[in-house]
Amino acid sequence: MNDRINRPVKAACLACRASKTRCDGQNPCRPCTLRDRICTYRPSRRGGPRRGPRQSAVESSPLPPQAAAIIHAPQSTPSLPDESTLTPMDSNLWSSATPFSSLGRNQDSNRPVKDVWSPPHQDSQGELQGPVLRVYTSEEEIQIAYYHFVHPCLPLLPPPPGSSLPQDNPHVFQPSHGLAGTVELSCLPYRPTSSLSLALSAILALIPPPHDRNQSEPCSVWLRRSYAQLFAQAALRMAEKEIEDFTGGWANSDGLVEGRDFHPQLPTQLHPILALTVLSVYDLCQCGNKSRMRMRANQAITTAMDYSLHQLDENATEAQRRAWWTAVIVMYHSSANNDSSPIISISDPRITTPYPKFDIQVKVSEPWSLLLKAQDAILSVCAVMRPLTAKSQNGSLALDLRERACRLDRHILSLAADCDHCELELGAAENDQVENLAALSIWKTACAMTHTARVKLHRYRAFSDIPIFLEKHCDLTFLKLDTFPSQTASLPVQPDLDSIFPFTQTESSIISLKSSLAISRALAGLPRSGLLPLRTAEMDEPRNSNAAGYTGSLPFFKCAAMQASYVLYMLVHRLRAALSSKRLSVCYPLLNHPEPVTEVQDAKRLIEELRNGAHSMIVCLKRDLIFEGIGGMIRDLDAAYFSLFPN
């Protein structure tokens, strides 16, 4: 011990600093290599002579100021590293700045798992006490959890094996005092063996365990966030290794290699593709990182194309079909979020792989193609609307935009009709079976995306993108408080829009209203997975909502809620301005058969309908509060809601 204090290396890694382990200064160092830890160095900011025990005790207060900043700021969640540096951030990066920092400072983390994984503390009513983490102890348990929590939102895998799905039975991990603040996979009772199970564990780790009444406490949030990030980093490294180990080609003519551990129908070659798809969703939902989401999604697609998953025929297995098309869905969504072209189009003649088929009584395969067509329509709208705000506009551009906008609007309307037809087919299949829930989810998402495309086509014409939110969300303009007076200077004046766009402002407002309410209904009808809500005061906002009992989903399509909410809020502002000025006649097209005698009641009835739609989407987002990447959306929607409806 004295030798460690008297002759330390000049630069110890962060993991060794946190666990008080002798570091040899190498990269990676020997202690981290032996314990399978992430080894990262950071230049020390401590200058001058070493401090004594009294000063060290003062500095190791239970909750340092910087810890609160990290815990309460979702944007501080670290993202996965770039491919250029596959050595991720150290999992112990926050260990010296967390609520655990004063516990077990001099304890070594290299102890047997049986000592680490001890039963969690419970009170007399059986409620868990202190920060705890949801964990699983086998690939089979992770697979069962996938079907409960992920499959209803994103059906990556074939139907579950067996006639019935077992109950989810998670274990609970609670760090001992000696390991508080240490985040290592070696501390857990089980380490997943494939990139897919590691990536799924990153999602599952964010879900509070059952009966956890402290799930919104800073320590609990930090613990879930830290282990989720550690799982994600390990999944990325494992995926890279699995891709390198795969030399190409399938093991037999059927293209099926039985899964060794995770799923009997899942070829092991598909693990890294599915893992990258899951990591793409994780980067958006948890980290709020759109660019890295696109990076992972594109990597999944290129890997799948290297494996020729896009050129299969009718003999393709269901696992291969879902691996390809779910990767395409996430890739298209990431392209829309980044306003960029996809690396491969769904109309590419090279794609021959058939769509998946849901294992339900009503044989419906249309939801897959509907969702992809809706996403393709969104990208087409982005391409059409992009030149609208360009500084230089000429006659040919205006004519081209008018024609393309008209064609797109007709195409989106036909997609909306197809969604309504699909609803009739799926109506008989609505029950709690995982495949039925997945089919319903794909269809509801297709409906929401279809109407999102129409909102994006008409929103600018209807409202000139006047900003109402404080932060940047999706493609919505946000308030720049320091430059707000000149913020609208670049917007085209009304006569220019009249000459460029084929719809009037009133027509686009009515279309935006109808599509936004359709989005609200679609999102409210999304099937629930087993995700539990955070029991916080925030869940009671808006205050007349009863959030108890709600369950969540993977919030990677929530830009639809932001688009629709923007429209509803803007229409409330317009109607209230007309009421205040006693000029409701300008809003007659928005009302249902208005009359001068009843116009005030007609306007108030529409405002109430708009309020209900906005409230529904806030509740929909708040079901997914465990994902920190949507925190900014919820804050801005809440602020806008209470500014309009303070009571």
N, C-alpha and C positions, 0 to 999 in steps of 0.2 A: 504493500500500500504506500509506504513512504517512498519507494523507488518510483511509483507512478506519479507522485506529487513533485518530487525533486527533479526528475529528468523527463519531462514530457516532450513529445515531438512538437515541432514548430507549428504544424497545422493538423489538428485532429479532425476526423470527419464528424458530421453532426450526430450520426447514430451513436458513435462511441462517446461523444460528449454527453448525450442524454442519458446513456446507461452507465456512465462512469467506467467505461471499459478502456483498457490500454490500447491505443491506436498506433499502428506502425507507420502511418503517414503514406501508405501506398494507395493506389486507386485501381480496383477496390482494395481496401485493407483486409488483412487476414481475419480479424474478428467478424467483419460483415460477410466475408466469403463463407466462413464456417457456419454462420447463423442464418444465411440466406436473407440478409438484409440489403436494403438499397444504400449504397455508399455515395455520399455527396459531400463535397467540401465547400465551405463558405469562408471568405476572408473574415478573420476575427476583427470585431470593432472595439475590443477591449484594449486599451492602451495603458502604459505605465505599469507600476508594480502590481503583483498579484494581491488580491484582496483576502482579508482574513475571514474566519468562520462567521464572525458577527455580521460583517457586511454581506456575505453570501446569504445568510439567513434572512436579512432584510429584503434582499432582492428576490427571494423565492416566495413571495407572497402568494396567497391562494388564487387570486385573480388579478394579474397584472393588467394595466390599462390596454396594452396592445392585444391581450387575449380577447377582451370584449370586442375590440374592433374586428378581429378575424372572425369571431363567431357570429356576429350580427350582420356581417356584410357578405351576401351571397356572391357578389362579384369577385370576392377575394378567393373563391374556390379555385385551386390550381387546376390547370388543364393538362392533358396528356402531352408528352414531349413531341417535338417534331421528329420526322423520320431521320433527319440528319444527325440526331443525337439520341440513340436508343437507351442511354442511361437516364432514367427518369429522375424526377425530383425525389429527394429523400423523404421517406414516410415519417421520419421523426422531425420534419422541418418545424412543426408547430409544438413539439414536445416541450420546449423551453418557454412557450408562451401560451399555455392553456390552463384551464382550471385545475389540471392534474399536476402542475409544475412543482408544487410543494410536497408531493407525496412520493416517498420512496426514492429520494434523490441518490442515495448511495447503494441502491440495490442493483444487482446485476440481472439483466434480462435473460441470461442463458440458463434457464432452468427447465426441467421436464414439463411436458404439456400437462401431465396429471396434476402438477402443482399450480399450473396457470389457470386451467379451466375448472374452477370451483363453482359450486352451486351459488346462484345469485341470491342477494339478500332479499327477504320478503318480510312484509309486515304481518300483523295478526290476521288481516283479511286476505292474505295471499297475494297482495299487490307487490310488484317488483320495486325495489328501492335502489336509487342510484342509476348511473348510466349503464345501459345494457345494449347488446348487439344481437341481432338475429343471425344465427349461424346454422349450418347443416354439416352432417358428418359422413356423407357419401354422395356419389354421383347420382344415385337413384333418388335421394331426397331432394337434390337440386333440381332434377328433372320434374319431380312432382310439383315443387314450388313454381317452376317455370309455367306449368300448365294452369296453375291457379292464378298467377299474377301477370304473366307476360303474354301468354298465348291468346287470351281474349282481346288483347290490344294489338298484338303483332304476331300473327301465326307463322313463326319461323319453321316449325317442325311438323312432321306428319301427325295424324291423330295419335293420342296417347295409346300405348300398348295395353291390351287387356280390355275387358268389357266395362269396367268402372274405374274411375280415378280415385286413388286413395286420398285421404285427408292430408292437408299440409300439416306437418308436425315439426316445426322448427325447434332448435335448441337455443338457449340463451347464454351468451358469453358476457361475463363481467370482469373487467381487469382487476387483478389483485392490487393491493396498495403498493406492492413492490414494483408493479409494471404500469402503474397509472402514468399516462403520457407516452408510453411506448407503443408504437403501432407497427407490428410485425406479423407476417403470416404464421411464423413459428409459434406465436402465442395462442393461436386458434386450435380447436380440437381437430380440424381437418383442413387440408389444403386441396382444392380442386385440381384435377389432373390434366385438363385440356384447356385450350384457349376459350372455348365456348362456355364451359362451366365456370371459368374464372370471370368472363365478361358478364354472364348472368348473375354471378355472385355480387358484382359491383352494383347491379340494380337491386338485388334482394337485400343487400346490406343497408340500403337506405330505408327499408320498410321497418318501422318500429315493431318489436316483438309483441305478441299478444299480452294484454294486461299491463303494458308499460304505461304508467300514469305520468311519467316524467319525460315523455318523448319530445316535448318542445323545450326542455331545459337546455341551456347552452352546452353543458357537458355532454348530454345525449346527442345533440345535433353534431357536435364536434367529433364524437366517437364514430357515428354512422358515416359522416362525411369522410373522415380520414381512412377508414377501412374500405369504403367504396372506392376511393381513389387508389388505394394500394392494390385492390383486386383489379382495377382497370389497367394499371401500369403492368401488373404481372400478365394480364391477358394479352396486352399488346406485344410484350416480349415473347410470350409463348406462340402467338399467332405468327410472328415473324419467323420463329424457329420451325414451326410446322410447315410454313410455305417453303422454306429453304429445303426441308427434308423431303418434300414431295417432288418427285422427278418428272411428273407429268404422266397422263394416261391413267385409265381406270384399271382396276385389278382384274376385272372380268368383263365379258361382253355385255352384261347387264348394267355395268357401271356401279355396282353395289359392293361395298366392303362393309361387312357387319361391324357396327359400333362395338368397341370392346367394353366400354363402361357406360356411356351416357344414354344411348338410345339404340335399340336393336335394328331399326330401319335407317339409321343415319350413317352414311359413309364418313369415315374419319377424315377424309380429305375435305369435307365440307365444314369442318369445325372452324378453321380460321376465317372462312368467308362469313359465316354466321357470327363469329365473334366480332369481326370488324363492323358488321351491320349493327350489332348491339352496342358497341363502343361509340358508333356514330350517333345513335339515339341518346346514349349516356352523355356525350359531350354537349348535346343541345339541351336536354332536359335538366341535367344537374349543373353543368358548368356554364350554360348559356353561350357556348362558343360555336357560332355558326360556321366559321371558316374551318375549324378543326372537324366539325361534323362532316363537312363536304370532303375534307381530306380522307377521313376514314371511309366514307361511303364510296368515293371514287376508287380507293384501294381495294375495297371489297369487290367492286365491279370488274376492275382489271384482273384481279386474281381469278374471279369466276370465268372471265373470258379466256384466261390462260388455261383454265381447266376445260374449256369448250362447253361450259354449262349453257351458253346461249344458242348452241347449235344442235340440241338434242331433238329427237322425234317423239312420236307417241309412246315409245317404249321407255321414256324417261320415268324414273321413279318419282313418287310424290315428294320425297326429300329433296331431290335435285330441282324439281320445279319450284318448290317454295324457297329454296336457297337462292335461286336466280331472281325470282320475281319480287321477293321481299327486299332483296338488295337493290333492285331497280326502283321500287317504291321509295325507299329511303334516299337513294341517290337523286331521284327527281325532286323530292321534297327539299333536300339540301340545296339543289340548284335554284329552286324557287326562292328559298330563304336568302340566298346570296345573289339573286338576280343575275345568274350566269347560265350559260348553256350546258345541258347535260353532256357527258362524255360519249353517250350513245343514246339515240332516240328509239322510242318504242316502235317506230315505223321503219327502223333499219332492216333491210332485207336479210341481213345475216342472222337475225333472231328467228329461230324456228322452234324453240322450246315451248310446248303448250302451257296454258295456264294451269294452276293447281285446281284440284277439285275438293270441295268440302265434303266430309263424311257425315252428311245429314240426310234426313228423309226426303226433303225436297232437293233434288239435284240441281243446284244453281252454281254456275261458274262465272256468271256475269259480274259479280261484285269486283273481281280482280281487274277485269278490263275496264269497268266503269271508273274505278279509282285511278287507274293509270291514264285514262283519257281525260279525266278531270284535272289531274296534275299537269298533263300536257297542255290543256287549255290555259291553265294559270301561266305557264311559261310563255305561251303564245301571246297572252294579254300583256305580260311584262315587255315582250319585244315590241308590241304595237304601241304601248303607252310611253315607252322610253323616249322617243323623239318629241313627245308633246311639250316637254319643258325645255327643249333645246332652244338656244338663243336665236339661231337662224332657222327660219321656217319659210318655205317657198310654196308655190301653188301646187306643184307636183306632189310634195310631201303631204299637203293637206288632203288632196284627192286620194292619194294612196291610203292615208290613215282612215278616211271616211269609209272607203270600200272594205278595208280589212276589218274595221270595227263592226260594220254591219254583218259581215260573214261570221265573225267570231260570236257575235251576239246570237245569231240564229243557231250556230253550232252548240253553244252552251245551253240554249233552250231545249234542243233535242236531247242533250245529255240529261237535263233535269227531268224530261219526260221518261227517259230510260230508267232513271232512279225511281220514279214513282211506279213504273211497271215492275221493277225488281222488288219493291216493297210488298206488292201483292203476292209475289212468289215466296218471299221469305216469311210472310206472316204466319204460315203454318209451322214454321221451324223454330219459332221463338220459345226457347226453354233454357234451362241452366246447364245444358251440356256444353263442354268447352268448344266443340266444333261449331255448334249453333251460335254461341256467343261470338266466336271469331268471324263467322259469316256475317252476322248482324253488324259487328264493328266495322268490317270492311265496307259494307253497304252504307252505313250511317256516315262514315268518313268520306265516302265518295259523294254523298249528298252535300255534306258541308263544303268539300273542295269545289264541287260544281258551282255552288252559289257564291263561294269566295271568288272564283274566277269572274263571275258577273259583277260582283261588288267592285273588284279591282278595275274592271273595265269602265264602270260608270262613276266610281267614287270621286275622281278628280273633276269630272264634268259637273257633278252635283254640288260639290263643296269646295272646289279649288284647293283642296288639301290644306285648309286652314288648320294650324296645329292646336291641339288641346292637351296633349300629353307632355310630361316633363322629360321623359327618357325616350330613347330611340327604340321602337318596337317594330319589327317586320319592316315594311317599306313606308310606314307612316311618318309624316313630318313631325318633328318634336319642337317644343318651345325652347328658343335660345333667349334666355331672359336678358342677356346683355345686348343683344342685337334685335330684339323683337320688333321695334318700330319699323325697321327696314326689311323685316323678314319676308314680307309678301311682295317685295319690289320686283322679283323675278317672275312672278306668276303672270301668265298671259291675261290681258284684259278681256272683258266679256265679248266684244265683237270678234276678237281673234278666235276664241273658243267656238263661237257660233259658226265661223267659217271653216273651222278645222274638224269639229266633232259632229257626227251625224245625228246626235240626239240633243234635244233641248235640255236645259237645266232641270226643268220640271219633270220631263220624262226620265232622266237619269235618277232623279231623287226618288220617284215612285219605284223604279226598278231596284234601286239600292235598298229601299225600305222592305220590299217583299223578300228579297234575297237574304237580308240580314235577319229577318224573323225566321226564315227557313233554316238558316245556320243555327240560330238559337234552339230551334226544335230538334235539329239533328244532333247537336252536341248534348242536349239534355237527354236524348234517347240512347246515347252510347252505352253499351253494356258495361257493368261495373266488374272490375277484377276484385281481388281480395285485399286491395290496399286499404289501410286504415288511415283516417284523417288525423292531422295533428289537433290535439285538444287544446286549443289556445283561444284567447279572446278574439284573435283575428278571424276564427272560423265563424264567429257570430256576426260578422259584418258582410253584407248589410244587416243591421241589427234585428230585422224582422225575419231573418232566415234561421231555420233550425238545421244546423250542419250535422248534428249527431246522427249517426247511422249511415251517412254517405260514405261511399267508397270511391276509389280513384282509378286512374289509368296511366298510361305513359303519355305525358303531355307534349308530344312532338308535332301535333297538328294544331296547337293553340293559337297560331297566327290568325286562324279563321275567326276565333273569338274576338281578337283585337280589331280585325277589320269590321266585323259586324257591330261591335260595341261603338266604334267610332261613328258609324252611320247613325245609330240610334241616339247617341248623345247629341250629334249635330242637328238631328231633326227635332229633338226636344228644345234646343236653343232656338231654332227657327220658329217653332210653334209658339214658344213663350214670348219671343220678340213680337210676333204678330198679335198675340193677345194683349200685350202691353200697349202697342201702338193702335189697337182697335182696327187692324187691317187684316182680319182673318181671311178675307177674300183671296189674298195671294197664296194661301195654303189650301184653298178648296180642292185642288187636284189630289192632295194627300188624304182628304177626308172622304168618308163613304156617303155619297149623296147628301152633301151639306145643304142647309137652308139658313137664311139669315136669322130666323127665329131660334134655331137650335145650334148655330155654329159654335158657340162657346162650349156647350156640352159635347159636341162632336170632337172639338179640339182636345178637351180634357180627357175624353175617352181614349183618343189616340195616344196622348201623353202617358196615360196609365198602361197602355199596351206596350209602349216603348220602354217604360220603366220595368215592367215584368220581364221583357226580353233581356234587358241589360242585367237585371238582378240574376236571372237564370244563368247567364254566362259567367258572372262573378262566382257564383256557387260552384259552377262546373270547374273553374280554375282552382278554387280553394280546396277541392277534393284532392288536388295533387300538390299540396303545400310541402310534402316531403322532398320534392325536387326543387332545389334552390334556383335553378335557371329561370323559373317563371315568377320569381319574387317581385321583380320590377314591374311586370305586367299587372300583377295583383295590386300593387301599391298605386299605380296610375289609374287603374279602373276604379279602385275604391275612392281615390281623391276626386275623380270626375263625377262619380255617382253621388257622393255626399255634397258636392258643390251644387248639384242639381236637385237633390232630394235630401236636404239636411234633417228632415223630421221622419 
